[in-house]
Amino acid sequence: YFDTLCTFTMACSGSLCGADFCIKPGNLVCSACKKARYCCRAHQAQAWPMHKAECKLAQKAVDPEANQKAKKDDIKVIPTKPKELLALLVQYDLDADTVASCCQQLATLAASDANAHALATMGAIEVMTGSARKHLKQTAVQTWAFASLRNLCAADDDVGCARKVLAVQAGALEVIIASMRAHPQATELQEHGCGALRNLCLGVDEKVDARRQHAGKAGGLEVVLTAALANQSQQLRLQACAAVNNICWGKAPSALRLKHRAVTAGALDLVLAALSTDENSRGIAENCCWLLSNVVEGEDDDAAARKQQAAGLGAIEAVVMAMRAHSGDARIQHWGCKAMQRICDGIDSDLEERCERAARAGTLEVVTSAMEAHGELLSEHGCTAICSICYGTTDTADARCERAVRAGAIEVLVAIIKECPTGSSMVAQACAALANLCAGQDANGEVRRQRAAELGAIEAVAAAGEADGMGAMALLSLCGSCSALRDRAEAAGVHASVFMQSTM
């Protein structure tokens, strides 16, 4: 049988062809092993070089007198073909080392999205989940099964999201979380487990929120954060930040509750620890700023408590340092600006304290510099950060406005209004920030208004068609009670009724 091709016998329909990536019915079966199936002789010939060795093992498996357990020595080479690999895992009672090697090989194959899709249609997700469940005490099996699940569930298109749903249905979330809880010191296992959770909770499909809630209820946040806080592995911290981010992403009440659980479980502690020990890592800086901006999102009392806790732990200063250290990285600047805006937003009694702390840390300067360096990529979040920090009518708020002006904020805001698309949210946010900077009837406020007028702010707001909403607020602040500036606004096309709001 083993020097020439095996013959065919007819088989019942139901199994797929054994040739790689062929999904036609395998209606013909190898007469020797009675296992391998093909759609035609050409595909059987194509698969024979890989099937040849497996055919011997398969005959042993179907022989009732043969040893049903495939010995480690019998398997000289781990198959590199998807179907042979899966068949080996399914058909034989393999030892843990061999299973781990097969899972590792499958993880390599699944790194390609095309391969991942083909493997999923062959049952790879169920096989990997089953292998991990069966060998819960074997860290090598767990490690590579999770790496395989991570790759199989990486894509976030419709087909990729369907694979994530399949993995959850197979019990992957419970297996991953149970294994991570059982092996807290297995760093590589924890890394791949976090990576798998990250991908399973990623997506824009209608079932993604259910997956996130599922992961949260199963204890995913707690097990990930416990692992990351106990281990200083940079890769583990990267994967943990991404996993927590995806599990508690969103604005729905259920997502806000997950954010609160994440903070309770130590998400802020992870951010501070990672930024302090891995400050030179771009990946750490980006993921930590991203995670911070996520968990402090919200407007309720719990969100205010999270913002205040973040500030009290030193998150503002840590983010400013990260933004300074990576000034050329637009994504770090983006998430840093967003984190600052959210921490310094709200209506709680501690807001003024947070804004003052942000100003003292140099947030206004670093945000303004980031906006100058990266343009439209940061315009919206940079504007909202300046707007939030400089909001208020107190002397300290006025001092923050002065600090922003010295940093060049007015020039940056006017440039955004002039250059960004009319009606865009970036222009609206720039108008809101400009309104805050130019408010106040004292001498400092007058100087700021004159500076903005010299830069053409009045004409820019009018030309952008922003004479209502945020634009109206900006015009009221820019012109104040100065009749000359109001005349200038009207000459630029602003209706006089805009200024009547200030007398109402």
N, C-alpha and C positions, 0 to 999 in steps of 0.2 A: 504493500500500500504506500510505502513512503519514498519510493524512488520515482513513482509515476503518480499521476493524479488519481484520487479515489473516484469511484463511479457514483452515479446518482441513483436514488430511488425517489419516487414521488412522496411528497409530504403534504399534510393538510395545510391550508392557508392559516395565516395569523401571525407568523414571525416574519421579520424583515430579512432582506438579503444580507449575507455576511460580508459583502464587499464594502470597503470603506465608503461612507457617505452615500450609499445607495439605499433608498427607502422604498424600493419595490418589494412586493411580497416574495418571501423565500419559499417557493413551492417545491423546490428540489432539495433533498437532504443528502449529506455525505453518507455513503453506505458503510463506511468504516466506523465512524464515531457516533453516527445517528444524532448528532447535535448541530453541526454547522449547516446552515441553509443558504441557498442562493437562488437568484431569479433566473440565471442562465449559466451555461457552461463557461462562457467568456469571463464572467465575474468569479466563478469558482476558480478558474485558472489564475486570475489576477490575485486572488486571496491566498492561493496555495502556499507560497513561500512562508507566510506567517502562520497559516493554519497547520502546516506540516507537523510542527512540534506539538502544538496544542491537540492535534488529532490523537496522538498517543495517550496524552493525559486524559482526554475525553473518553477514550475506550476503557481506560482503567476505571473511570467514574461510573460508566454504565455496566461494567462487568460485576455481577453480584458477588463473585468470588474474590474480586480485587479489593485491595485496601481502599476504603472510601476517603481517606485523608491524604491529600497530596503532600508528599514530603517536601521540605524545603530544598533538598538536594535534587528533586525531580525537575524543579523549575530553574533552568540554567540562566535564562534571560527573561526579564519582565517585558511583556509585549509592548510594542510602541503603537500598535493599531488599536483604535478605539474599541471596536467590537470584541476583539480577542481579550483586551484588557478587562472589559466589563464581564465577559464570559468567565474569565478566570476567577474574578471576585464572587460571582454568583454561583458557579457550579461546584466550587471546591471549598472544603473546610481548611482554609489556609492559616498558617501561624501568623502572629501579629507583625513580625518583621516583614514578611512578604506582603501582607495587606498594606502596611505603611508604604512600601516601595511602589505598589500599584497605585495607591492614592497620590503619591508624589508624581508619578508618571502622568496620571490623569490631570493633576493640577497644571502641569506643563502644557499638555494638549489643550486644556480649556482656556489658556491665556489668550488664544485667538477667539474673537467673537463668533466667527463662522464655525469653528470647531465646537465652541460652547453650545451653540444651537443644535448642532448635529448630535453631540453627546447627550444633551437633554432629551432629545427625541428617542434616544436609545435607553433611557432610564438612569442616566448617570447621577442625577440629583437624588433619586431614591436610594441608589446603591451607596453613594457617599454618606448619606444620612444614616442608612442602615449599618454601614461599617463602623461609623463613629459610635452609634448606639451599642453595637455588639461589643466593641473594644473600649468601653468607657475608661478603663484603668490604664490603657496603653497610650501614653502621651504622643508617641510618634504617629500612631494611627490618627489620633484626634487632630494633631497639627496639620497633617497633609489632607485629611478629609475636609477640614475647614478651609484650607488654601484652595482646594478644588471647588467647594461651595462658593467661596468668594469670587473666583473667576467665572464659574458658571452663572452667577447672578450679578455680574458687573454691569451689563448694559442696562440703560434706563429707557430704551424705546419700548414700543408696545410688546414686541416679542420678548425682550429682556424682562419686562415687568411680569409677563406671564410665567416666566421661569421662577421669579421670586415668589409668586403666589403658589406655585407647585412645591417649592422648597418649604414654605410655611405649612402647607397641607401635609407634607411628609414628616413634620415635627422637627425641622432643622433648628428653629429658634430655641426650643426647649433643650435639645441635645447640646447645642453650643453653650448655652448659659450654664447648664448642669456641669459640663466639662470644665469650663472656666472657673466655676466655683470649686470644683474638686481638685484642680491643679493650679493653685495660685502662684506657685513659683516657676511654672513652666513658661518661660518668657516667650518662646517662639509660638507655642500654642496660644497664648494670650494675644499675641500680635495678629495671628491669622483668624482667631475667633472674633476679635474686634473688627478686622477687615470684612469678615463675612456678615456681621451684624450691620456694619456701615452700608454695605451694598444691598442687603435685604430691606433696609429701611429707607432706601433711596428710590425716587421715582416721582412721576407726576400723574400716575394712573389713579383711578377712582378707589383702589383698594390700599393705597399707600398709607393712609391714616390708620386703617385697621391694622396693618402690619406694625406700625409704630406703637399703637396702643397694646398690641399683643406682646411686643418686645418689652414694653414698660411693665406690663402686668406680670410678666415672667421674671422680672428682676434684672433686666438687661442693663439699666442705668447703673444700678448698684454694683453689679459684678464687674462692669467695665471700669468704673471709677476706682473701685477697690484695687484692681490689678494695676492700674496706671499710677496710683499714689504709692503703691508698695514697691514699684520697680522703676528705676531711673532710665530704662531703655528709651532712647529717643524715638525709635520706630514704634514702640508700643504706645508712647504718649501721642504720637501723630495719629495713629489708628484709633486710639481711644477718643481723642478730641473729635475726629470725624464721625465716629459711631454715636457719641452722645449728641452731636449736632443733628444728625439725621433722625435719631429717635425722637427728639423733642422739637423738631422743626415745625413751624406753623403758628398761626394766630388764633386758632379755634380754642375754646375753653379747655378742651381735653389736652391740647398741646401746651397751653399755659400751665396746666397742672403738672405736666411732665417736666417743664422747665423748673418748676419749684422743687420737684423731687430731685432733679439733677443737682441743683444747688445744695439741697439738704444732704445729698450723697457725696458732695465734695467737688463739684465742677469748678467752683471758683478757686479752691485750693490747688486743683490741677493746673489751672491757668497760671496762677502765681508761681507755683513750683517750676513749671516748664519754662516760663519766660525768664526766671532767675538763673536756672542752671544751663539752659540751652539758648541763650540770648543771641548767639551767632547763627542759629539755624533759621533759614527763611521759612522752611516748612512749619516749624514750631511757631514762629511769630505769626504766620498767616492763620494757622488753625486755631491758635489761642485767641487771637483778636476776633476771629469768626465766632468761636464758641462763646466768648464773652458777650458779643453783640446779640447773640441768640438768647442766652439765658436771662438777660436783663430786659428783654422785650416785654411790653405790657403796660397797662395803665391803671391796674387795680392796686389795692393795698399790698398784696403779695409781691407784685412787681416792684413797687416802691421800696419794699423791704430788701428785695434782691439788689436793687441799684445801690441802696445805702450800704449793704453788706459788702458789695464789690468795692465801693469807694473806701470803706473802712479797712479793708484788707490790703489796699495799695494798688488796686487794679488800674486806676487812672495813671499813676506814675509809671507802672510797668508798661502800659500800652504806649505812652509817650516815648519811653526809652526804646521800645521796639520800632516805632515809626522813625525815630532818629537814626537808629542803627541800620535800617533798611529803607532809606529815603528813596532809593531808585526802584523799589518794587511796588508797582501800582496796586497789586492785590492786597498787600499788607497795609498800604495807606488807605485803601477802600474800606477794609474791615475795621481798621483803627478809627477812622472818622465815624463810621457807623456806631461803633461801640461808645465813643465819646458822646455822640448825639443822644443815644438812648440812656446812658447813665445820667446825663444832664437835662433830661426831659422829665416832666411830671408836674404835679400840683401839690405834692406833699410838703410838709413843713421842713424837711431836710434838704430841699432842692437848692436853696441858696448856698448852703454849706458845700454841696457837691460842685456847684458852679465855681465857687471861690477856689476850691481845691484844684479843679481842672485848670483854672487860670494860673495859679501859682506853679503848677507842674509844667507850664509852657505849652498847653494844648493849643491855644490860639495861634501861637507862632508856628507850631509844627503842622497844624491843619492848613494854615495859609500857605506855607511853603509847599505842602503836598499838592494843593490846588494849582499853584503856579507851575509846578513841575509836570503834572499829569493831566491838566486840562479837564476836558469833559468827562474823563473816566471817574473823576472824584467830585465833580461840580455839585451834584445834588446832596450827597452826604456831607461834604465839606460845608456847604451852605447851611444845612440844618444844624450841624455841630456849632458853627459860629452863632447862628440864630438862638439856639438853646442856651449857650453859655452866656451870651450878652443880654439875655432878656431880663427886664426889670427896671424899676424906677428908683432904686436905692443908690446911695453914693457908691457902694461897692460895685453895683452893676454898671454905673457910669465909668468907674475905674477900669472895669473889664473891657468896656467899649473903647476906651482910650488905648488900652493895650493892644486890642485887635487892630486899631487904626495904625498904630506904630508898626505893626507887623506887615502892613500893606493890604489889609483885608478889603478896604474900600476899592482900591485899584482892581483887585481880583474880582470882586462882585460886579463892578461896572463892566468889566471885560466880559463876564459871563452873560450879562443882560444884552450886551451888544452882539455877541458872537453866537450864542446858542439859538436854536430854532424858536421862532415866535410861538407862544402858547405852551411851551414845554414845561415840565415840572421843574427843570433846572432853573429856568428864568423866574418862575414863581417863588422858588426857595431863595434865590439870590435877592429878589425884591423884599422878601420877609426879613432876611438877615440885614439888608441895607436899612430897612425901617427901624430895626432895633438899634443899629449903630448910630443912626442920625437922630434918634429921639432925644428929648431933653431940651429945656429952655434956658439952661445955664450957658456960661461962656464956652465951656468945652463942647456942648452940643452945637453951638453956633459955628465953632471952628470946624467940626466934622461935616456939617452941612455945606459950608463953603468949599471944603476940600472935595466933597462929592460933586458939587455943582461945577467946579473947575474941571473935573474929569468927564463932564458931560452926562452925569447920572440922570438928570431930569429928562433930557432929550432921549436918552437910551430907553428909559422906562416908557415914555410916550411912543417911541418908534416900535417898541416891542408889542404894542397893543395891550399893555398891562395897566390901563387906567381904571381897572376895577379889581376887586379881590386884593391879592397881595400887592399889586401895583399901586392901588389907591392908598394903601397903608404906607408904602414907600414914598409916594408923592407928598402925603401929609407930613411925614417926618422930614423929607428933604427940603420942603419949602417953609415949614413952620408957619409963623405969622408974618414972614417977610413978604411984603407986597411985590418987591422986585423979582423974587424967585417965583412967586405965583404967576406974575405976568409972563415970565419966561416959560413957565409950564404951559400956560394958555397959548402962547405963541407957537409952542411945539405941538399943539393940537389937543391938549388936555382940557376937558370941559370944566367950566367954573364950578359946576355942581359938586365936583370932587372935593373942593375945599370947604363946602358948606358943612361936611361931616364934622369938621373940627369945631364948629360953633353950635352943634346940636347937643 
